[in-house]
């Protein structure tokens, strides 16, 4: 089997040179699903796995715009429409200097299986630009968004492709993008999710990824007859994802002892509470992208230039960016007694870290654990179609049920010899649903 997987990957790398992030994501899925794929003639004969590794459509375009000095700046825009077998393409837009075609292909590939796991009718896609909104004025961001949407609007629609926000794209950016789409197309439709509440957004969308990962973790610990109450937890990052995870963990009785930023991490042995979480939100809203002020205000310890994975905790939630937790970090966590790692950022662990963690402790991959964000985006699509809004409690209840269904799918497809491998369960469960839909539609 290993030889066949290596042969498949060598062929894929030959067709897509230099796309390291995409290769990493593909390798993880292929290793998990190969036995299922290779033993099923209808999948093999239709070459479904080969098809799933090729986006249905890749769009790249120039984004010229004027800065506040009247000078023209030029960025590159992308939309990777990966798979529409089970619904319109669905996935976020990322505005960040690190955006490349490889990064977006990895994210779109992952999104296909993640969206499949939610049980909602959504395909997989991802997009964005190498534009960096940090340090830009509101007017500069508006002009960039309008130029970006002038091209993107030709390729999206409520029944075709429904983008959302991601890193660098929040309610402000979604508002500017939606306004330009509406202006050009002369229609008010649910073409974007993550919108402000005033014109079609969903309650608890900003918190949803973090909330969902905690709901998934609830079911993980329940498999060992445990609860979250009293667990010590390390979180990385301090944006919306970390905020949502921290809120729900504290609500359920866990003690969150770390958050991090590009300057390092803080260790608060007393744990976060509502006041501290609000302070972090205010800090982030002021574009002060560091956590050192938190340590000064609340008497916590600050560790400059370090990641929080050396702290002795029961659970760790990487919430910041891809590949933020490496094999050395994984070994440190396990050696310090960590029993659960819940990947809340997209591919937050390196391939080596993922393999080590999943063979030693309970490890939840991002495509399962962080699906809460896109799940609530799907619920926002439903609300837009209905011209109706659910209450926060109703959305939260639906989110909790979706995360339970995702956990149950992982257990169903990932249990072998009485042990649950959540990576295999998520990959196989997501793959089978997409594969069956593709076959039913004539393998397109």
The 8 nearest C-alpha neighbors of each residue, nearest first, counted from 0:
[[1, 3, 2, 4, 34, 33, 5, 37],
 [0, 2, 4, 3, 5, 30, 6, 33],
 [1, 3, 5, 0, 4, 6, 7, 8],
 [4, 2, 6, 0, 5, 1, 7, 8],
 [3, 5, 7, 1, 6, 2, 8, 0],
 [6, 4, 8, 2, 7, 3, 9, 1],
 [5, 7, 3, 9, 4, 8, 2, 10],
 [8, 6, 4, 10, 5, 9, 3, 11],
 [9, 7, 11, 5, 10, 6, 12, 4],
 [10, 8, 12, 6, 11, 7, 5, 13],
 [9, 11, 13, 7, 8, 12, 6, 14],
 [10, 12, 8, 14, 13, 9, 15, 7],
 [13, 11, 15, 9, 14, 16, 10, 8],
 [12, 14, 10, 11, 15, 16, 9, 8],
 [13, 15, 11, 12, 16, 10, 9, 17],
 [14, 16, 12, 13, 18, 11, 17, 22],
 [17, 15, 12, 18, 13, 14, 19, 11],
 [16, 18, 19, 15, 101, 12, 20, 22],
 [19, 17, 101, 21, 16, 20, 15, 22],
 [18, 20, 22, 21, 17, 23, 101, 16],
 [21, 19, 23, 22, 102, 18, 105, 101],
 [20, 22, 105, 24, 23, 19, 18, 101],
 [21, 23, 19, 25, 20, 24, 26, 18],
 [24, 22, 20, 26, 21, 25, 19, 27],
 [25, 23, 21, 27, 22, 26, 105, 20],
 [24, 26, 22, 28, 27, 23, 29, 21],
 [27, 25, 29, 23, 24, 28, 22, 30],
 [28, 26, 24, 30, 25, 29, 31, 23],
 [29, 27, 31, 25, 30, 26, 426, 32],
 [28, 30, 26, 32, 31, 33, 27, 25],
 [31, 29, 27, 28, 33, 32, 26, 4],
 [32, 30, 423, 28, 29, 33, 426, 27],
 [31, 33, 29, 427, 35, 34, 30, 36],
 [34, 32, 36, 35, 29, 30, 37, 31],
 [33, 35, 37, 36, 32, 38, 31, 0],
 [36, 34, 32, 33, 38, 37, 39, 427],
 [35, 37, 33, 39, 34, 38, 42, 32],
 [38, 36, 34, 39, 33, 35, 43, 40],
 [37, 39, 35, 36, 34, 40, 43, 33],
 [38, 40, 36, 42, 37, 41, 35, 43],
 [41, 39, 43, 42, 44, 38, 37, 36],
 [40, 42, 44, 43, 39, 45, 438, 46],
 [43, 41, 40, 45, 39, 47, 44, 36],
 [44, 42, 46, 40, 45, 41, 37, 36],
 [43, 45, 41, 46, 42, 40, 47, 39],
 [44, 46, 47, 43, 42, 41, 442, 438],
 [47, 45, 43, 49, 44, 48, 42, 50],
 [46, 48, 50, 45, 49, 42, 51, 43],
 [47, 49, 51, 50, 46, 52, 36, 42],
 [48, 50, 52, 46, 47, 51, 53, 11],
 [51, 49, 47, 48, 53, 52, 46, 54],
 [50, 52, 48, 53, 49, 47, 54, 82],
 [53, 51, 49, 50, 48, 54, 108, 25],
 [54, 52, 50, 51, 55, 49, 81, 56],
 [55, 53, 81, 56, 80, 82, 57, 52],
 [54, 56, 81, 80, 82, 53, 57, 83],
 [55, 57, 80, 54, 79, 81, 58, 78],
 [58, 56, 79, 80, 78, 54, 59, 55],
 [57, 59, 78, 77, 79, 56, 60, 80],
 [60, 58, 77, 76, 78, 57, 75, 61],
 [61, 59, 76, 75, 77, 62, 58, 150],
 [60, 62, 75, 76, 74, 63, 73, 59],
 [61, 63, 74, 73, 147, 75, 146, 76],
 [64, 62, 73, 72, 61, 74, 71, 146],
 [63, 65, 72, 143, 71, 142, 146, 73],
 [66, 64, 71, 70, 69, 72, 67, 142],
 [65, 67, 68, 69, 139, 70, 71, 64],
 [66, 68, 69, 139, 65, 70, 138, 136],
 [69, 67, 66, 70, 65, 71, 139, 72],
 [68, 70, 67, 66, 65, 71, 64, 72],
 [71, 69, 65, 68, 66, 72, 67, 64],
 [72, 70, 65, 64, 66, 63, 69, 73],
 [71, 73, 64, 63, 65, 70, 74, 66],
 [74, 72, 63, 62, 64, 71, 61, 75],
 [75, 73, 62, 130, 61, 129, 63, 76],
 [74, 76, 61, 128, 62, 60, 129, 77],
 [77, 75, 128, 60, 59, 127, 61, 62],
 [78, 76, 59, 126, 127, 58, 128, 60],
 [77, 79, 126, 58, 125, 57, 80, 127],
 [78, 80, 57, 125, 124, 81, 126, 58],
 [81, 79, 124, 56, 55, 54, 88, 57],
 [80, 82, 54, 124, 55, 123, 79, 107],
 [81, 83, 123, 122, 84, 55, 80, 111],
 [84, 82, 122, 86, 87, 88, 85, 123],
 [85, 83, 437, 436, 82, 86, 122, 433],
 [84, 86, 120, 122, 83, 121, 436, 433],
 [85, 87, 121, 122, 120, 83, 84, 88],
 [88, 86, 159, 160, 122, 121, 83, 158],
 [87, 89, 122, 160, 123, 124, 83, 80],
 [90, 88, 123, 124, 161, 122, 162, 121],
 [91, 89, 125, 124, 162, 163, 123, 110],
 [90, 92, 163, 164, 165, 162, 125, 126],
 [91, 93, 127, 126, 164, 165, 163, 125],
 [92, 94, 127, 165, 166, 167, 168, 95],
 [95, 93, 167, 128, 130, 127, 131, 129],
 [94, 96, 131, 129, 97, 130, 98, 93],
 [97, 95, 129, 98, 131, 130, 94, 128],
 [96, 98, 95, 99, 129, 102, 94, 128],
 [99, 97, 129, 96, 95, 128, 102, 100],
 [100, 98, 102, 101, 97, 103, 129, 128],
 [99, 101, 103, 102, 104, 98, 77, 18],
 [102, 100, 18, 104, 99, 103, 21, 20],
 [103, 101, 105, 99, 104, 100, 20, 98],
 [104, 102, 106, 100, 105, 101, 125, 107],
 [103, 105, 107, 101, 106, 102, 21, 108],
 [106, 104, 21, 108, 102, 103, 107, 20],
 [105, 107, 103, 109, 104, 108, 110, 125],
 [108, 106, 124, 125, 110, 104, 109, 105],
 [107, 109, 105, 110, 111, 106, 104, 81],
 [110, 108, 106, 107, 111, 112, 113, 105],
 [111, 109, 107, 113, 123, 108, 112, 114],
 [110, 112, 123, 108, 109, 114, 113, 122],
 [113, 111, 429, 115, 114, 110, 109, 116],
 [112, 114, 366, 110, 116, 115, 111, 370],
 [115, 113, 117, 116, 111, 112, 110, 121],
 [114, 116, 112, 429, 113, 117, 118, 111],
 [115, 117, 113, 429, 114, 118, 405, 112],
 [116, 118, 114, 119, 115, 401, 374, 405],
 [119, 117, 116, 115, 120, 114, 401, 404],
 [120, 118, 117, 121, 377, 114, 115, 374],
 [121, 119, 86, 85, 118, 122, 87, 115],
 [122, 120, 86, 87, 85, 119, 114, 89],
 [121, 123, 88, 83, 86, 87, 85, 82],
 [124, 122, 111, 88, 110, 89, 82, 81],
 [123, 125, 107, 80, 90, 81, 88, 89],
 [126, 124, 107, 90, 79, 91, 103, 78],
 [127, 125, 78, 92, 77, 79, 103, 93],
 [126, 128, 93, 92, 77, 94, 76, 78],
 [127, 129, 76, 94, 130, 75, 98, 77],
 [128, 130, 96, 98, 95, 94, 75, 74],
 [131, 129, 128, 94, 95, 96, 74, 132],
 [130, 132, 95, 133, 96, 94, 129, 167],
 [133, 131, 135, 134, 140, 130, 167, 94],
 [134, 132, 135, 131, 286, 167, 136, 95],
 [133, 135, 132, 136, 131, 286, 137, 139],
 [136, 134, 132, 133, 139, 140, 137, 131],
 [135, 137, 139, 138, 140, 134, 67, 132],
 [136, 138, 140, 139, 141, 135, 142, 171],
 [139, 137, 141, 136, 140, 142, 67, 135],
 [140, 138, 142, 136, 141, 137, 66, 135],
 [139, 141, 143, 137, 138, 142, 144, 136],
 [142, 140, 138, 144, 139, 143, 175, 137],
 [143, 141, 139, 145, 144, 140, 138, 64],
 [142, 144, 140, 146, 141, 145, 64, 147],
 [145, 143, 147, 141, 146, 176, 142, 148],
 [144, 146, 142, 148, 147, 143, 179, 149],
 [145, 147, 149, 143, 144, 148, 62, 142],
 [146, 148, 144, 145, 149, 62, 150, 143],
 [149, 147, 151, 145, 150, 152, 146, 176],
 [150, 148, 146, 147, 151, 152, 145, 179],
 [149, 151, 148, 152, 147, 153, 146, 60],
 [150, 152, 148, 153, 154, 149, 147, 155],
 [153, 151, 154, 148, 155, 150, 149, 180],
 [154, 152, 151, 150, 155, 149, 156, 148],
 [153, 155, 152, 151, 156, 160, 150, 159],
 [156, 154, 160, 152, 159, 153, 161, 151],
 [155, 157, 159, 190, 160, 158, 161, 154],
 [158, 156, 190, 189, 159, 161, 160, 188],
 [159, 157, 156, 87, 160, 161, 86, 155],
 [160, 158, 87, 156, 155, 157, 88, 161],
 [159, 161, 88, 155, 87, 156, 89, 157],
 [160, 162, 190, 89, 191, 157, 156, 88],
 [163, 161, 91, 191, 90, 89, 92, 160],
 [164, 162, 91, 192, 191, 193, 90, 92],
 [163, 165, 91, 168, 92, 169, 193, 173],
 [164, 166, 93, 91, 168, 92, 167, 163],
 [165, 167, 93, 168, 94, 95, 164, 92],
 [168, 166, 94, 93, 165, 95, 169, 132],
 [169, 167, 164, 165, 172, 166, 93, 94],
 [170, 168, 172, 171, 164, 173, 167, 165],
 [169, 171, 173, 172, 195, 194, 174, 193],
 [172, 170, 174, 169, 173, 175, 168, 195],
 [171, 173, 175, 174, 168, 169, 170, 176],
 [172, 174, 176, 170, 171, 175, 194, 177],
 [175, 173, 177, 171, 172, 176, 170, 178],
 [174, 176, 178, 172, 177, 173, 141, 144],
 [177, 175, 173, 179, 174, 144, 178, 148],
 [178, 176, 180, 174, 179, 175, 173, 181],
 [179, 177, 175, 181, 176, 180, 174, 182],
 [178, 180, 182, 176, 181, 177, 145, 183],
 [181, 179, 177, 183, 182, 178, 184, 152],
 [182, 180, 185, 178, 186, 184, 179, 183],
 [181, 183, 179, 185, 180, 184, 178, 186],
 [182, 184, 180, 181, 185, 179, 149, 152],
 [185, 183, 181, 186, 182, 180, 152, 179],
 [186, 184, 181, 182, 183, 187, 180, 179],
 [187, 185, 181, 184, 188, 182, 180, 183],
 [186, 188, 181, 185, 189, 190, 184, 180],
 [189, 187, 190, 186, 157, 383, 156, 181],
 [188, 190, 383, 157, 191, 380, 384, 192],
 [189, 191, 157, 161, 156, 188, 192, 162],
 [192, 190, 162, 161, 163, 189, 193, 177],
 [193, 191, 163, 194, 376, 379, 162, 200],
 [192, 194, 163, 200, 164, 170, 204, 195],
 [193, 195, 200, 192, 170, 173, 199, 174],
 [196, 194, 200, 197, 170, 198, 193, 199],
 [195, 197, 200, 198, 199, 201, 194, 202],
 [198, 196, 195, 199, 200, 194, 201, 174],
 [199, 197, 196, 200, 195, 194, 174, 383],
 [198, 200, 196, 197, 194, 383, 201, 195],
 [199, 201, 196, 194, 195, 193, 198, 379],
 [202, 200, 379, 204, 196, 203, 199, 388],
 [201, 203, 391, 204, 200, 390, 394, 196],
 [204, 202, 206, 205, 207, 391, 201, 395],
 [203, 205, 207, 206, 202, 201, 375, 193],
 [206, 204, 203, 207, 239, 243, 208, 240],
 [207, 205, 243, 203, 204, 209, 208, 210],
 [206, 208, 372, 210, 204, 371, 209, 205],
 [209, 207, 372, 371, 211, 369, 210, 240],
 [208, 210, 244, 243, 240, 212, 211, 207],
 [209, 211, 207, 213, 244, 243, 208, 212],
 [210, 212, 371, 214, 208, 213, 209, 207],
 [211, 213, 368, 215, 369, 209, 214, 210],
 [212, 214, 216, 210, 215, 211, 217, 244],
 [215, 213, 217, 211, 216, 212, 399, 402],
 [214, 216, 212, 213, 217, 218, 402, 368],
 [217, 215, 219, 213, 218, 214, 212, 220],
 [218, 216, 214, 215, 219, 220, 213, 221],
 [217, 219, 221, 216, 215, 220, 222, 214],
 [220, 218, 216, 222, 221, 217, 215, 223],
 [219, 221, 225, 222, 223, 218, 217, 226],
 [220, 222, 224, 218, 225, 223, 219, 226],
 [223, 221, 220, 219, 224, 218, 225, 217],
 [224, 222, 221, 220, 225, 219, 226, 218],
 [225, 223, 221, 222, 220, 226, 219, 218],
 [224, 226, 221, 220, 223, 227, 222, 228],
 [227, 225, 228, 220, 221, 217, 224, 230],
 [228, 226, 230, 253, 229, 217, 252, 251],
 [227, 229, 252, 253, 226, 230, 251, 254],
 [228, 230, 253, 252, 227, 254, 231, 226],
 [229, 231, 253, 227, 228, 313, 254, 232],
 [232, 230, 254, 312, 313, 255, 253, 314],
 [231, 233, 255, 314, 312, 315, 254, 256],
 [232, 234, 315, 257, 256, 255, 316, 314],
 [235, 233, 316, 258, 257, 317, 315, 232],
 [236, 234, 259, 258, 317, 318, 319, 307],
 [235, 237, 259, 319, 260, 258, 318, 241],
 [238, 236, 241, 258, 259, 242, 260, 235],
 [239, 237, 241, 240, 242, 236, 283, 280],
 [238, 240, 242, 241, 205, 243, 206, 237],
 [241, 239, 209, 243, 242, 238, 208, 318],
 [242, 240, 237, 244, 243, 238, 239, 318],
 [241, 243, 239, 245, 240, 244, 238, 246],
 [244, 242, 206, 209, 246, 240, 210, 245],
 [243, 245, 209, 241, 210, 247, 242, 246],
 [244, 246, 248, 242, 243, 247, 241, 249],
 [247, 245, 243, 249, 244, 248, 242, 250],
 [246, 248, 250, 244, 249, 245, 210, 251],
 [249, 247, 251, 245, 253, 250, 246, 244],
 [248, 250, 252, 253, 251, 246, 247, 245],
 [249, 251, 247, 248, 252, 246, 253, 245],
 [252, 250, 248, 249, 253, 228, 247, 227],
 [251, 253, 228, 249, 250, 229, 248, 227],
 [254, 252, 228, 230, 229, 248, 249, 227],
 [253, 255, 231, 270, 232, 230, 256, 249],
 [256, 254, 232, 270, 271, 231, 233, 257],
 [255, 257, 270, 267, 266, 268, 233, 232],
 [258, 256, 266, 233, 234, 265, 255, 267],
 [259, 257, 235, 234, 236, 264, 265, 237],
 [260, 258, 264, 236, 235, 263, 237, 265],
 [259, 261, 289, 262, 236, 263, 290, 264],
 [260, 262, 263, 289, 259, 288, 304, 290],
 [261, 263, 260, 304, 289, 303, 290, 264],
 [264, 262, 303, 304, 305, 260, 302, 261],
 [265, 263, 259, 302, 258, 301, 307, 306],
 [264, 266, 301, 300, 257, 258, 302, 294],
 [265, 267, 257, 300, 256, 299, 268, 301],
 [266, 268, 299, 256, 270, 269, 257, 265],
 [267, 269, 270, 256, 266, 299, 257, 255],
 [270, 268, 267, 271, 256, 254, 255, 299],
 [271, 269, 256, 255, 254, 267, 268, 272],
 [270, 272, 255, 275, 256, 276, 254, 269],
 [271, 273, 275, 274, 276, 270, 249, 246],
 [272, 274, 276, 275, 277, 271, 246, 249],
 [275, 273, 277, 276, 272, 278, 271, 279],
 [274, 276, 278, 272, 277, 273, 271, 279],
 [275, 277, 279, 273, 278, 274, 272, 280],
 [278, 276, 280, 274, 275, 279, 273, 281],
 [279, 277, 275, 281, 276, 280, 282, 274],
 [280, 278, 282, 276, 277, 281, 283, 275],
 [281, 279, 277, 283, 282, 278, 284, 276],
 [282, 280, 284, 278, 283, 279, 285, 277],
 [283, 281, 279, 285, 280, 284, 287, 278],
 [282, 284, 280, 286, 285, 281, 287, 288],
 [283, 285, 281, 286, 282, 280, 287, 279],
 [284, 286, 287, 282, 283, 281, 288, 280],
 [287, 285, 283, 284, 288, 282, 133, 134],
 [288, 286, 285, 283, 282, 289, 284, 290],
 [287, 289, 286, 283, 260, 290, 261, 282],
 [290, 288, 260, 287, 262, 291, 261, 292],
 [289, 291, 293, 292, 260, 259, 264, 262],
 [290, 292, 294, 293, 289, 301, 295, 265],
 [293, 291, 295, 294, 290, 296, 289, 282],
 [294, 292, 296, 291, 295, 290, 297, 279],
 [295, 293, 299, 291, 298, 292, 297, 296],
 [294, 296, 292, 293, 298, 297, 291, 299],
 [297, 295, 293, 294, 298, 292, 299, 291],
 [298, 296, 294, 299, 295, 293, 275, 267],
 [297, 299, 294, 295, 296, 300, 267, 293],
 [300, 298, 294, 267, 297, 266, 265, 301],
 [301, 299, 266, 265, 294, 267, 302, 298],
 [300, 302, 265, 294, 264, 303, 291, 266],
 [301, 303, 264, 263, 305, 265, 304, 300],
 [304, 302, 263, 305, 262, 301, 264, 291],
 [303, 305, 263, 262, 302, 306, 261, 264],
 [304, 306, 263, 303, 302, 264, 307, 262],
 [305, 307, 308, 264, 263, 304, 259, 309],
 [308, 306, 309, 264, 310, 257, 305, 235],
 [309, 307, 310, 306, 328, 332, 331, 233],
 [308, 310, 307, 331, 332, 311, 328, 306],
 [311, 309, 308, 312, 307, 233, 332, 335],
 [310, 312, 335, 309, 336, 337, 332, 313],
 [313, 311, 231, 337, 232, 314, 310, 233],
 [312, 314, 337, 231, 338, 230, 232, 336],
 [315, 313, 339, 232, 337, 312, 340, 338],
 [314, 316, 233, 340, 232, 234, 341, 317],
 [315, 317, 341, 234, 342, 318, 340, 343],
 [318, 316, 235, 342, 343, 234, 344, 347],
 [319, 317, 344, 343, 235, 236, 241, 316],
 [318, 320, 236, 344, 235, 317, 321, 323],
 [321, 319, 344, 347, 323, 322, 318, 345],
 [320, 322, 347, 346, 323, 345, 344, 348],
 [323, 321, 348, 347, 349, 324, 346, 320],
 [322, 324, 347, 321, 348, 320, 325, 317],
 [323, 325, 348, 322, 328, 347, 349, 352],
 [326, 324, 352, 328, 349, 327, 348, 329],
 [327, 325, 352, 329, 328, 351, 330, 355],
 [326, 328, 330, 329, 325, 331, 352, 324],
 [329, 327, 331, 325, 326, 330, 308, 324],
 [328, 330, 326, 332, 327, 331, 352, 325],
 [331, 329, 327, 333, 332, 328, 334, 326],
 [330, 332, 328, 334, 329, 333, 335, 309],
 [331, 333, 335, 329, 337, 330, 334, 308],
 [334, 332, 337, 330, 336, 335, 331, 329],
 [333, 335, 331, 336, 332, 330, 337, 329],
 [336, 334, 332, 311, 333, 337, 331, 312],
 [335, 337, 333, 334, 338, 313, 332, 311],
 [338, 336, 313, 333, 332, 314, 312, 335],
 [337, 339, 360, 313, 314, 336, 361, 333],
 [340, 338, 314, 361, 362, 337, 360, 341],
 [341, 339, 315, 362, 314, 316, 342, 363],
 [340, 342, 363, 316, 343, 362, 315, 339],
 [343, 341, 365, 364, 317, 344, 316, 363],
 [342, 344, 318, 369, 365, 317, 341, 316],
 [345, 343, 318, 347, 319, 320, 342, 317],
 [344, 346, 347, 365, 321, 343, 320, 366],
 [347, 345, 321, 348, 365, 322, 344, 342],
 [346, 348, 321, 322, 344, 345, 323, 320],
 [349, 347, 322, 324, 346, 352, 353, 323],
 [348, 350, 322, 352, 325, 351, 353, 324],
 [349, 351, 353, 352, 354, 348, 23, 27],
 [352, 350, 354, 349, 326, 353, 355, 325],
 [353, 351, 326, 325, 349, 355, 354, 350],
 [352, 354, 350, 356, 351, 355, 348, 357],
 [355, 353, 351, 357, 352, 356, 358, 350],
 [356, 354, 352, 358, 353, 357, 351, 359],
 [355, 357, 359, 353, 358, 354, 360, 352],
 [356, 358, 362, 354, 359, 355, 360, 353],
 [357, 359, 356, 355, 360, 354, 361, 420],
 [358, 360, 356, 357, 355, 361, 333, 362],
 [361, 359, 338, 356, 357, 362, 339, 358],
 [362, 360, 339, 357, 338, 340, 363, 359],
 [361, 363, 340, 357, 339, 341, 356, 360],
 [362, 364, 341, 421, 342, 368, 340, 422],
 [365, 363, 342, 366, 422, 367, 368, 362],
 [364, 366, 342, 368, 369, 367, 345, 343],
 [365, 367, 113, 364, 368, 370, 369, 109],
 [368, 366, 365, 370, 364, 369, 425, 113],
 [367, 369, 212, 365, 370, 215, 363, 366],
 [368, 370, 343, 365, 212, 208, 371, 367],
 [369, 371, 372, 367, 373, 368, 374, 113],
 [372, 370, 211, 208, 374, 207, 369, 373],
 [373, 371, 208, 207, 374, 375, 370, 376],
 [372, 374, 376, 375, 370, 371, 377, 114],
 [375, 373, 371, 377, 376, 372, 370, 117],
 [374, 376, 378, 377, 373, 372, 204, 379],
 [377, 375, 373, 379, 374, 378, 192, 372],
 [378, 376, 380, 374, 375, 379, 373, 381],
 [377, 379, 375, 381, 380, 376, 382, 374],
 [378, 380, 376, 382, 201, 377, 381, 375],
 [381, 379, 377, 383, 378, 382, 189, 384],
 [382, 380, 378, 384, 379, 383, 385, 377],
 [381, 383, 379, 385, 387, 384, 380, 388],
 [384, 382, 386, 380, 385, 381, 189, 379],
 [385, 383, 381, 382, 386, 380, 189, 387],
 [384, 386, 382, 387, 383, 381, 388, 380],
 [387, 385, 383, 384, 382, 388, 199, 381],
 [386, 388, 382, 385, 383, 389, 384, 381],
 [389, 387, 382, 390, 386, 201, 383, 199],
 [390, 388, 393, 394, 391, 387, 382, 202],
 [389, 391, 393, 392, 394, 388, 202, 395],
 [392, 390, 394, 202, 393, 395, 203, 389],
 [391, 393, 395, 390, 394, 396, 389, 397],
 [392, 394, 390, 396, 391, 395, 389, 397],
 [395, 393, 397, 391, 396, 392, 398, 389],
 [394, 396, 398, 392, 397, 393, 391, 399],
 [395, 397, 393, 399, 398, 394, 392, 400],
 [396, 398, 400, 394, 395, 399, 401, 393],
 [399, 397, 395, 401, 400, 396, 394, 402],
 [398, 400, 396, 402, 397, 401, 395, 214],
 [399, 401, 403, 397, 398, 402, 404, 396],
 [400, 402, 404, 398, 403, 399, 117, 397],
 [403, 401, 405, 399, 404, 400, 215, 406],
 [402, 404, 406, 400, 401, 405, 407, 399],
 [403, 405, 407, 401, 402, 406, 408, 400],
 [406, 404, 402, 408, 403, 407, 116, 117],
 [405, 407, 403, 409, 408, 404, 402, 410],
 [406, 408, 404, 410, 405, 409, 411, 403],
 [409, 407, 411, 405, 406, 410, 428, 404],
 [410, 408, 424, 425, 406, 413, 407, 412],
 [409, 411, 407, 413, 408, 414, 412, 419],
 [412, 410, 408, 409, 413, 407, 414, 424],
 [413, 411, 424, 409, 410, 428, 414, 408],
 [424, 412, 414, 420, 410, 423, 419, 409],
 [415, 413, 419, 418, 410, 412, 417, 411],
 [414, 416, 417, 418, 413, 419, 420, 412],
 [415, 417, 418, 414, 419, 413, 420, 410],
 [416, 418, 415, 414, 419, 413, 420, 410],
 [419, 417, 414, 415, 416, 420, 413, 410],
 [420, 418, 414, 413, 421, 410, 415, 417],
 [421, 419, 413, 422, 423, 414, 424, 418],
 [420, 422, 424, 423, 409, 363, 413, 419],
 [423, 421, 425, 424, 420, 364, 426, 363],
 [424, 422, 31, 413, 426, 421, 425, 420],
 [413, 423, 425, 409, 412, 421, 427, 422],
 [426, 424, 409, 428, 422, 423, 427, 421],
 [425, 427, 423, 429, 428, 424, 28, 430],
 [426, 428, 430, 32, 424, 429, 425, 423],
 [427, 429, 425, 431, 430, 426, 424, 412],
 [430, 428, 112, 115, 426, 116, 427, 432],
 [429, 431, 427, 433, 428, 432, 434, 426],
 [430, 432, 434, 428, 433, 429, 427, 435],
 [433, 431, 435, 434, 430, 429, 436, 115],
 [434, 432, 436, 430, 435, 431, 437, 84],
 [435, 433, 431, 437, 436, 432, 430, 438],
 [434, 436, 438, 432, 437, 433, 431, 439],
 [437, 435, 439, 433, 434, 438, 84, 432],
 [436, 438, 442, 434, 440, 435, 439, 84],
 [439, 437, 442, 435, 441, 440, 436, 434],
 [438, 440, 436, 437, 441, 435, 442, 434],
 [441, 439, 437, 438, 442, 436, 443, 84],
 [440, 442, 438, 443, 439, 437, 436, 45],
 [443, 441, 438, 437, 440, 45, 439, 47],
 [442, 441, 437, 440, 438, 84, 50, 55]]
